[in-house]
């Protein structure tokens, strides 16, 4: 996560929607196509209250991901030193702020929906207790630990802070879940599947044919003249074990101990665990970014969206920030709703939809190349070191509607240059 600054160092250019002034009716101010995709400029509390009256949304959102303020008592700026948003609520005020919004999110979620809340160590346990209360402790699924940055040379009397956390809850015990896998690496293959079957050439590993716990049924009976070890039972019925053995899928050791063969080519990969090491935030000059201060890794969002939704489902991020959730959802053929109160965030999102992202080098303005340029005083060419600013067209989006309420003046941000503007 980016480091905030003291509110005394603000530039004074922070502008936000005033949708919390009692005007809670949102209307489209720009539209292209008839997509369900929506981008709201407003306070998410007011927007979600309005969405509760929309039968196409209430109880229909399959997945919510949010990266809310972290109670840092600071201000965050873009890489161009524009004030992006404030994070000034702390303590009870912060918890009250989150409670109001989480209650609305629960109402908007489908019965088989899921919610992911991204926080750091400051408030993670406070919000965990709050979510246990709102969603039910039995619907807690995971607390994912994410490595957010590379190792630090820390000067404080503590360990380096390189992680943050994602709370994963479902609305019920019957949620959409698509198990995620990582690909096998050569090193892990050699370690986990060390054997090669002579006849077929298939790589495999050997695993026990028994499991913990005693059984009184078929799996607790004798097989091939032997009982399962004390306190255990066969993983399969004796008939199934005979079938596996007939097919050559049982390995017998020299002392007659059976092991089941598990083949690499039947594996979907390595099941994803709750520690994620490969989704660091912006960390090198070639990483593509919007320049928004708290932009998250798009591949991390894709993993979450793939795990807890299906194609055509509705995904919401009501702290949309740089729009990463929206772009990831769109790329994976999901519909989306994005909400943000800051006009700088809406600017960033609309620019990302139309122009893609830039490398970090381009944002900080130090990427240069030698190019031949015409000399103004002769007919010759001279070599100059010029700044290169090539935008990268990653999954551009044009099929959506922008919503605002009556407080929108029409000058907070520039709307896309596509026809079908709604007056």
FENCORTA-V957076 format. One record per residue. N is the residue number from 1. RES is the residue in one letter. PHI is phi as a letter, one per 40 degrees, with the letter a starting at -180 (NA if undefined). NEAR is the number of other C-alpha atoms within 8 Angstrom. Layout:
# FENCORTA-V957076
N|RES|PHI|NEAR, N|RES|PHI|NEAR
This chain:
# FENCORTA-V957076
1|X|NA|7, 2|X|c|6, 3|X|c|5, 4|X|c|9, 5|X|b|9, 6|X|c|9, 7|X|c|8, 8|X|c|4, 9|X|b|6, 10|X|c|10, 11|X|c|8, 12|X|g|5, 13|X|b|7, 14|X|c|11, 15|X|b|8, 16|X|b|8, 17|X|c|13, 18|X|b|9, 19|X|c|13, 20|X|c|11, 21|X|c|6, 22|X|h|5, 23|X|c|9, 24|X|b|11, 25|X|c|7, 26|X|b|10, 27|X|b|7, 28|X|c|10, 29|X|b|11, 30|X|a|12, 31|X|a|12, 32|X|b|13, 33|X|g|6, 34|X|b|6, 35|X|c|9, 36|X|c|7, 37|X|c|10, 38|X|b|11, 39|X|b|11, 40|X|b|12, 41|X|b|15, 42|X|i|17, 43|X|c|13, 44|X|c|12, 45|X|c|10, 46|X|c|11, 47|X|c|13, 48|X|c|11, 49|X|c|9, 50|X|c|11, 51|X|c|10, 52|X|c|11, 53|X|c|7, 54|X|b|8, 55|X|c|6, 56|X|c|5, 57|X|b|10, 58|X|d|14, 59|X|g|9, 60|X|b|10, 61|X|c|15, 62|X|c|15, 63|X|a|14, 64|X|b|13, 65|X|b|12, 66|X|b|11, 67|X|b|9, 68|X|c|8, 69|X|d|7, 70|X|b|9, 71|X|g|12, 72|X|c|10, 73|X|f|10, 74|X|a|11, 75|X|b|15, 76|X|b|14, 77|X|b|13, 78|X|c|11, 79|X|c|10, 80|X|c|8, 81|X|g|7, 82|X|c|11, 83|X|c|14, 84|X|c|14, 85|X|a|9, 86|X|b|9, 87|X|b|12, 88|X|b|9, 89|X|c|9, 90|X|b|10, 91|X|f|7, 92|X|c|6, 93|X|c|8, 94|X|c|10, 95|X|c|11, 96|X|c|8, 97|X|d|8, 98|X|c|9, 99|X|d|9, 100|X|d|9, 101|X|c|10, 102|X|c|10, 103|X|c|9, 104|X|c|11, 105|X|c|10, 106|X|c|10, 107|X|c|10, 108|X|c|14, 109|X|c|17, 110|X|c|12, 111|X|c|9, 112|X|b|13, 113|X|c|16, 114|X|b|15, 115|X|b|12, 116|X|b|11, 117|X|b|11, 118|X|c|12, 119|X|a|14, 120|X|b|10, 121|X|c|8, 122|X|c|8, 123|X|b|10, 124|X|d|10, 125|X|c|8, 126|X|c|8, 127|X|c|10, 128|X|c|9, 129|X|c|8, 130|X|c|9, 131|X|c|12, 132|X|d|12, 133|X|c|8, 134|X|c|9, 135|X|c|12, 136|X|g|9, 137|X|d|8, 138|X|c|5, 139|X|c|12, 140|X|c|12, 141|X|b|8, 142|X|a|9, 143|X|b|9, 144|X|c|11, 145|X|c|11, 146|X|b|13, 147|X|c|14, 148|X|c|12, 149|X|a|9, 150|X|c|8, 151|X|d|6, 152|X|b|7, 153|X|c|5, 154|X|c|7, 155|X|b|4, 156|X|c|5, 157|X|c|4, 158|X|a|5, 159|X|c|6, 160|X|d|8, 161|X|c|5, 162|X|b|10, 163|X|b|10, 164|X|b|12, 165|X|a|13, 166|X|b|13, 167|X|c|14, 168|X|b|13, 169|X|b|13, 170|X|b|14, 171|X|c|15, 172|X|a|9, 173|X|c|7, 174|X|b|6, 175|X|b|12, 176|X|c|12, 177|X|a|7, 178|X|b|8, 179|X|d|7, 180|X|b|9, 181|X|b|9, 182|X|b|8, 183|X|c|7, 184|X|c|8, 185|X|c|6, 186|X|d|6, 187|X|c|6, 188|X|c|9, 189|X|c|11, 190|X|c|8, 191|X|c|7, 192|X|c|7, 193|X|b|12, 194|X|c|10, 195|X|b|7, 196|X|b|8, 197|X|c|9, 198|X|c|6, 199|X|c|4, 200|X|c|5, 201|X|g|7, 202|X|c|10, 203|X|c|12, 204|X|a|13, 205|X|b|12, 206|X|b|9, 207|X|b|8, 208|X|c|8, 209|X|c|10, 210|X|b|10, 211|X|a|9, 212|X|c|7, 213|X|h|7, 214|X|c|9, 215|X|b|9, 216|X|c|7, 217|X|c|6, 218|X|d|8, 219|X|c|12, 220|X|b|12, 221|X|c|10, 222|X|c|9, 223|X|b|7, 224|X|f|4, 225|X|g|5, 226|X|b|6, 227|X|c|8, 228|X|c|11, 229|X|d|7, 230|X|d|5, 231|X|g|7, 232|X|b|12, 233|X|a|14, 234|X|c|12, 235|X|c|8, 236|X|b|9, 237|X|c|9, 238|X|d|12, 239|X|c|7, 240|X|c|8, 241|X|c|9, 242|X|c|8, 243|X|c|8, 244|X|c|10, 245|X|c|9, 246|X|c|7, 247|X|c|6, 248|X|g|7, 249|X|c|10, 250|X|b|10, 251|X|b|10, 252|X|b|9, 253|X|c|8, 254|X|c|5, 255|X|b|5, 256|X|g|6, 257|X|c|7, 258|X|c|10, 259|X|b|12, 260|X|c|11, 261|X|c|11, 262|X|b|10, 263|X|c|11, 264|X|d|11, 265|X|c|6, 266|X|b|6, 267|X|c|6, 268|X|c|6, 269|X|h|8, 270|X|c|8, 271|X|d|8, 272|X|c|8, 273|X|b|5, 274|X|c|8, 275|X|b|8, 276|X|b|10, 277|X|b|8, 278|X|b|5, 279|X|b|11, 280|X|c|12, 281|X|c|10, 282|X|d|10, 283|X|b|8, 284|X|a|6, 285|X|c|7, 286|X|c|7, 287|X|c|9, 288|X|c|10, 289|X|a|11, 290|X|c|10, 291|X|g|10, 292|X|c|14, 293|X|c|11, 294|X|b|8, 295|X|c|14, 296|X|c|9, 297|X|c|11, 298|X|c|9, 299|X|c|8, 300|X|c|9, 301|X|c|12, 302|X|c|11, 303|X|c|9, 304|X|c|8, 305|X|c|11, 306|X|c|11, 307|X|c|11, 308|X|b|14, 309|X|a|14, 310|X|b|8, 311|X|d|7, 312|X|g|7, 313|X|c|10, 314|X|b|12, 315|X|b|16, 316|X|b|12, 317|X|b|14, 318|X|c|10, 319|X|b|11, 320|X|c|15, 321|X|f|12, 322|X|c|12, 323|X|g|11, 324|X|c|13, 325|X|d|11, 326|X|c|14, 327|X|c|11, 328|X|c|13, 329|X|c|14, 330|X|c|11, 331|X|c|8, 332|X|c|9, 333|X|g|8, 334|X|b|13, 335|X|c|13, 336|X|a|14, 337|X|b|14, 338|X|b|14, 339|X|b|15, 340|X|a|16, 341|X|c|11, 342|X|c|14, 343|X|c|13, 344|X|c|12, 345|X|c|14, 346|X|c|13, 347|X|d|10, 348|X|c|12, 349|X|c|11, 350|X|c|10, 351|X|c|9, 352|X|c|12, 353|X|d|12, 354|X|c|10, 355|X|b|11, 356|X|g|13, 357|X|b|12, 358|X|b|13, 359|X|c|13, 360|X|c|13, 361|X|d|10, 362|X|c|12, 363|X|c|10, 364|X|c|8, 365|X|g|7, 366|X|b|7, 367|X|c|9, 368|X|b|8, 369|X|b|8, 370|X|c|8, 371|X|b|8, 372|X|c|8, 373|X|b|8, 374|X|c|8, 375|X|c|9, 376|X|c|5, 377|X|b|4, 378|X|b|5, 379|X|c|7, 380|X|c|6, 381|X|b|8, 382|X|b|8, 383|X|c|8, 384|X|b|8, 385|X|c|8, 386|X|b|8, 387|X|c|9, 388|X|b|8, 389|X|b|7, 390|X|c|6, 391|X|c|9, 392|X|b|10, 393|X|c|8, 394|X|c|7, 395|X|f|8, 396|X|c|10, 397|X|b|9, 398|X|b|7, 399|X|b|10, 400|X|a|14, 401|X|b|13, 402|X|b|12, 403|X|b|13, 404|X|a|13, 405|X|b|13, 406|X|c|9, 407|X|c|9, 408|X|c|10, 409|X|c|6, 410|X|g|5, 411|X|b|6, 412|X|c|8, 413|X|a|9, 414|X|c|6, 415|X|c|6, 416|X|d|6, 417|X|c|4, 418|X|b|6, 419|X|c|5, 420|X|g|7, 421|X|c|9, 422|X|c|7, 423|X|c|4
